[in-house]
Amino acid sequence: VWLCRSTQPARIFSARPPALTPPVVLSLVQQLGFDLSADAQVKVQWLSQAVMALDPKDPVIGPHVPGILRDVLAKLSALEANPAGHPVTQETDFRVLVHVVRSMSQ
């Protein structure tokens, strides 16, 4: 999280060639999505960019993407259940992230 605060996700995910390999991006999604109760704003910002960088058809990460995204979706849904405690749930980035994760986790 400290490193995520130190740079903008767009800078990392718009780099060509990609700055992160697909397995690293998937690992980042898993790590950031594990505990959304702290630093949710930063994590949602990074997750939004990281999820969009995932290729579920990648032969290396493809088999693992749905399971990891289902776990992340469960954490996002838990935040959504308590919007008063987590203002980030009212932001457009959060709603788009939930939608994308839901569609990619099936």
trRosetta pair geometry for C-beta under 8 A, 3 or more apart (Angstrom, degrees):
i j d omega theta_ij theta_ji phi_ij phi_ji
1 4 5.4 -52 -146 36 36 115
1 5 6.4 39 153 -22 66 102
1 32 7.8 128 -83 -116 78 82
1 38 7.8 -40 -97 116 168 100
1 39 4.9 47 -152 122 139 173
1 42 6.1 95 -157 99 90 141
1 43 7.1 -41 -111 -67 100 90
2 5 5.9 -56 -155 32 30 111
2 6 6.7 32 148 -26 62 109
3 6 5.4 -56 -153 29 37 118
3 7 7.2 -15 167 18 67 101
4 7 7.3 -88 -151 53 27 74
4 9 7.4 7 -152 -68 89 93
4 32 7.4 96 -71 -103 157 122
4 42 5.3 116 116 165 121 115
4 43 7.4 59 124 -85 166 50
4 45 7.9 140 169 79 114 104
4 46 5.0 -51 -146 -62 129 148
5 42 5.7 -41 -77 -125 79 147
7 11 5.6 -102 173 62 105 134
7 12 6.5 95 121 -42 128 105
8 11 4.7 96 71 -5 88 105
8 12 7.6 -169 96 -3 52 83
9 12 5.6 -59 -155 39 44 108
9 13 5.8 16 159 -2 79 115
9 45 6.0 175 0 139 131 86
9 46 4.8 174 -80 -113 134 60
9 48 7.5 123 92 66 159 83
9 49 3.8 165 143 29 129 156
9 50 7.1 -89 -155 -39 129 78
10 13 6.2 -66 -131 51 28 95
10 14 5.4 17 173 -13 68 120
10 49 6.4 -135 -72 -109 51 142
11 14 6.7 -55 -126 39 15 101
11 15 7.1 37 158 -47 52 97
12 15 6.3 -46 -167 -3 28 116
12 19 5.1 -104 -159 57 70 142
12 20 6.6 31 170 -15 109 113
12 49 7.4 102 69 131 99 142
13 18 7.7 -5 -143 -138 46 90
13 19 7.7 -91 -72 33 28 106
13 20 7.8 -33 -92 28 64 113
13 49 4.5 -165 -2 170 156 113
13 50 7.0 -136 -82 -80 132 45
13 52 7.3 74 176 77 149 102
13 53 5.1 -122 -141 -64 112 132
15 18 6.2 103 85 -138 89 29
15 19 4.2 61 59 -36 149 99
18 21 7.3 127 104 -86 119 31
18 53 7.4 127 -135 -163 130 123
20 24 4.4 -128 -171 92 98 123
20 25 5.0 123 117 -59 124 83
20 28 7.1 -12 -173 -15 159 141
20 53 7.6 64 70 138 113 153
21 24 4.8 92 54 8 76 105
21 25 7.1 -142 94 -7 38 87
22 25 5.6 -54 -144 36 34 112
22 26 6.3 31 159 -17 67 105
22 54 7.2 96 -148 -133 88 58
22 55 6.4 -64 -116 37 128 97
22 58 4.9 -159 -162 179 165 170
22 60 6.1 126 86 72 128 117
22 61 4.8 -136 145 -5 113 137
23 26 5.7 -54 -146 38 33 110
23 27 6.2 35 154 -20 66 107
23 60 6.1 -69 -58 133 100 127
23 61 5.8 -170 -85 -73 58 110
24 27 5.6 -53 -146 38 32 113
24 28 6.3 38 152 -23 64 104
25 28 5.5 -51 -149 33 31 115
25 29 6.6 35 151 -20 63 102
25 50 5.4 175 -166 -159 87 89
25 53 5.2 -117 -150 102 150 119
25 54 6.1 -170 123 -80 124 72
25 61 7.9 -21 68 -99 93 172
26 29 5.6 -49 -151 32 34 114
26 30 6.5 34 151 -18 64 105
26 54 6.4 92 -82 -114 80 110
26 61 4.7 -175 -40 -147 151 134
26 64 6.3 77 176 98 148 120
26 65 6.6 -99 -120 -92 120 73
26 68 6.3 108 -173 56 94 169
27 30 5.6 -54 -149 37 33 112
27 31 6.2 28 155 -16 67 108
28 31 5.9 -57 -142 40 29 107
28 32 6.0 20 163 -11 66 111
28 46 7.3 -107 160 155 115 118
28 50 5.3 -134 101 -133 117 148
29 32 6.3 -59 -138 43 23 103
29 33 5.8 11 165 -9 61 121
29 47 6.3 95 -130 -131 73 80
29 50 5.0 -174 -73 127 87 128
29 51 6.1 106 -116 -76 127 70
29 54 6.9 2 -39 -61 154 130
29 68 6.2 87 103 143 113 127
29 69 7.4 -22 151 -83 137 71
29 72 6.4 -51 164 -68 94 150
30 33 6.2 -68 -141 45 20 104
30 34 6.6 41 157 -51 59 96
30 68 5.0 -72 -84 -150 98 120
30 71 7.3 37 -132 78 78 134
30 72 7.4 -110 -105 -59 42 106
31 34 5.9 -36 -155 -4 29 117
32 43 4.7 166 -177 -147 99 93
32 46 5.6 -135 -128 92 162 122
32 47 5.4 -161 111 -68 133 94
32 50 7.1 131 32 27 144 156
33 36 6.7 -12 -150 -54 46 105
33 43 7.3 150 -77 174 42 119
33 47 6.1 98 -69 -110 91 132
33 68 7.7 115 58 169 143 85
33 71 6.6 114 120 109 125 90
33 72 3.5 -45 -164 -114 156 95
33 75 5.4 152 175 49 81 146
33 76 7.6 -43 -145 -40 102 90
34 71 7.8 -4 -100 143 58 121
34 75 7.1 -178 -163 -79 10 157
35 38 6.2 9 133 31 108 92
35 75 7.6 -127 -99 -143 16 137
36 40 5.1 62 176 -110 81 92
36 43 5.8 -152 -121 95 76 149
36 44 7.6 70 -145 -58 114 85
36 75 4.9 127 1 157 120 113
36 76 6.8 89 -19 -82 171 50
36 78 7.5 143 58 72 118 105
36 79 5.4 -66 113 -54 132 129
36 86 7.9 41 134 -134 102 146
37 40 7.1 -29 -149 -58 8 106
37 79 7.8 -164 -84 -89 55 93
37 86 8.0 -98 -127 -85 51 120
39 42 4.8 -36 174 41 98 113
39 43 5.5 101 114 -24 88 102
40 43 5.6 -64 -140 44 31 110
40 44 5.9 32 163 -22 70 107
40 79 6.5 136 -135 -126 141 143
40 86 5.7 0 57 -150 175 108
40 88 4.6 -154 122 18 115 153
41 44 6.2 -56 -147 34 22 107
41 45 6.6 23 154 -18 59 109
41 88 5.2 -155 -83 -89 63 125
42 45 5.7 -58 -152 35 30 114
42 46 6.4 20 156 -10 66 109
43 46 5.9 -60 -146 43 31 105
43 47 5.8 31 157 -20 68 111
44 47 5.6 -53 -136 40 29 111
44 48 6.2 40 159 -29 62 102
44 88 5.4 167 -2 173 153 134
44 91 7.4 114 122 70 152 128
44 93 5.7 112 142 119 110 113
44 94 5.3 -30 -156 -89 145 80
44 97 6.0 -135 -159 -6 86 164
45 48 6.1 -53 -156 25 24 114
45 49 7.2 11 153 -6 57 105
45 93 6.5 3 -94 162 57 158
46 49 6.1 -62 -155 41 35 104
46 50 5.8 29 154 -18 72 115
47 50 5.6 -59 -135 43 31 109
47 51 5.8 33 166 -23 69 107
47 72 7.1 166 -150 -165 134 135
47 97 5.8 63 107 -146 108 136
47 101 8.0 -7 160 -65 117 127
48 51 6.4 -53 -144 32 20 107
48 52 6.8 15 156 -13 55 111
48 93 5.2 -65 -69 -170 155 99
48 96 6.7 54 -133 91 113 107
48 97 4.8 -88 -90 -81 81 107
48 100 7.8 103 -139 38 64 145
49 52 5.9 -64 -155 38 30 110
49 53 6.6 26 151 -20 65 110
50 53 5.6 -61 -153 35 34 111
50 54 7.1 47 149 -37 64 94
51 54 5.7 -39 -159 8 39 117
51 69 7.4 97 -130 -113 109 109
51 72 8.0 -169 -87 117 121 161
51 97 6.6 122 26 -143 150 81
51 100 5.5 119 126 117 133 126
51 101 5.9 -73 -137 -77 153 81
51 104 6.9 175 -176 33 104 157
52 100 6.9 -41 -74 -171 75 159
54 58 7.8 -111 -176 7 64 125
54 61 7.1 -117 -152 118 92 140
54 65 5.9 134 172 -127 132 123
54 104 7.0 89 86 -175 130 153
55 58 4.3 97 88 -36 103 101
55 61 7.4 102 68 65 72 116
55 62 7.5 -47 114 -77 72 88
56 61 7.9 -98 -122 106 35 91
56 62 5.4 85 171 -130 49 77
56 65 4.5 -136 -116 80 81 162
56 66 7.3 67 -141 -49 121 78
56 104 6.0 -171 -53 -161 135 96
57 62 5.6 19 -148 -101 12 130
58 61 4.7 24 86 43 122 91
58 62 5.1 -180 66 -43 55 89
58 65 8.0 110 44 -42 97 129
59 62 6.0 -24 -105 12 18 124
61 64 5.5 -78 -166 50 60 105
61 65 5.8 75 141 -53 91 94
62 65 5.8 -39 -143 2 31 116
64 67 6.0 -68 -163 45 50 108
64 68 5.8 40 151 -17 84 114
65 68 6.1 -68 -146 42 27 105
65 69 5.9 19 164 -14 67 115
65 104 6.7 -78 155 158 115 106
65 105 7.9 -140 138 -104 76 52
66 69 5.9 -64 -143 43 27 107
66 70 6.2 33 158 -26 65 104
66 104 7.5 -150 -98 141 62 65
66 105 5.3 111 -151 -158 65 50
66 106 7.0 -102 -132 62 113 9
67 70 5.7 -50 -148 29 30 112
67 71 6.8 29 153 -16 61 102
68 71 5.7 -54 -157 34 35 112
68 72 6.5 33 148 -16 67 106
69 72 5.3 -50 -143 39 39 113
69 73 6.1 46 153 -25 67 102
69 101 5.2 -171 -167 -161 100 82
69 104 5.3 -116 -151 100 170 98
69 105 3.7 -147 109 -86 111 95
70 73 5.6 -50 -146 34 31 115
70 74 6.7 37 151 -23 62 100
70 105 4.6 140 -66 -171 64 126
71 74 5.7 -51 -155 29 33 113
71 75 6.8 29 149 -15 63 103
72 75 5.7 -56 -154 37 36 111
72 76 6.3 36 149 -18 68 106
72 101 5.6 -114 101 -151 114 141
72 105 7.8 -155 55 -79 93 132
73 76 5.5 -53 -144 39 34 112
73 77 6.1 37 154 -22 66 106
73 98 7.2 100 -133 -145 78 68
73 101 4.9 178 -78 131 89 118
73 102 5.9 112 -124 -82 132 63
73 105 5.4 -78 -23 -12 140 166
74 77 5.7 -53 -146 36 29 113
74 78 6.6 35 152 -23 62 102
75 78 5.6 -49 -151 30 33 114
75 79 6.9 34 150 -16 62 100
76 79 5.7 -53 -156 34 36 111
76 80 6.3 38 147 -22 67 107
76 94 7.6 166 -153 -168 106 87
76 97 6.8 -155 -122 115 145 107
76 98 5.2 179 149 -99 140 89
76 101 6.4 126 7 62 155 154
77 80 5.3 -52 -146 36 36 117
77 81 6.5 45 152 -29 64 100
77 98 7.7 114 -70 -135 64 116
78 81 5.7 -47 -153 23 32 116
78 82 7.5 -5 158 12 60 102
79 82 6.7 -85 -161 53 33 84
79 83 7.9 73 150 -88 67 50
79 86 4.6 -86 -164 93 93 169
79 88 7.2 -33 171 74 138 103
79 89 5.4 -178 137 -72 98 115
79 94 7.8 -112 111 -158 134 129
80 83 6.7 5 -160 -66 41 87
80 89 5.2 155 -103 -143 55 132
80 98 7.0 63 -63 -100 137 150
82 85 4.3 -9 145 34 114 116
82 86 5.9 83 96 8 86 102
83 86 6.3 -85 -136 64 31 78
83 87 7.6 68 176 -102 70 32
83 89 4.6 -118 -118 79 81 135
83 90 6.3 90 -166 -53 115 90
86 89 5.0 73 104 -16 101 107
87 90 5.8 -47 -172 23 60 113
87 91 7.7 65 139 -29 72 97
88 91 5.6 -46 -164 15 51 119
88 93 8.0 -55 -173 75 90 103
88 94 5.3 134 147 -67 80 137
89 94 5.3 -145 -126 140 33 158
90 94 7.3 55 40 46 21 138
91 94 4.8 96 67 4 83 104
91 95 7.3 -158 97 -3 45 87
92 95 5.8 -60 -149 39 36 108
92 96 6.1 32 157 -17 71 107
93 96 5.9 -57 -145 40 28 108
93 97 6.1 33 155 -23 64 108
94 97 5.6 -55 -148 34 29 114
94 98 6.5 30 155 -19 64 103
95 98 5.8 -50 -150 33 32 112
95 99 6.5 32 152 -18 63 107
96 99 5.6 -57 -150 38 33 113
96 100 6.2 29 155 -16 68 107
97 100 5.9 -58 -144 39 29 107
97 101 6.0 24 160 -15 66 111
98 101 6.0 -58 -141 41 26 107
98 102 6.0 29 158 -22 63 109
99 102 5.8 -56 -147 34 25 112
99 103 6.5 16 158 -13 62 107
100 103 6.0 -60 -148 39 29 105
100 104 6.1 15 159 -9 66 114
101 104 6.0 -64 -140 45 28 103
101 105 5.9 27 162 -27 66 115
102 105 6.2 -60 -141 31 23 109
102 106 7.5 29 160 -32 56 101
103 106 6.6 -52 -164 12 32 112
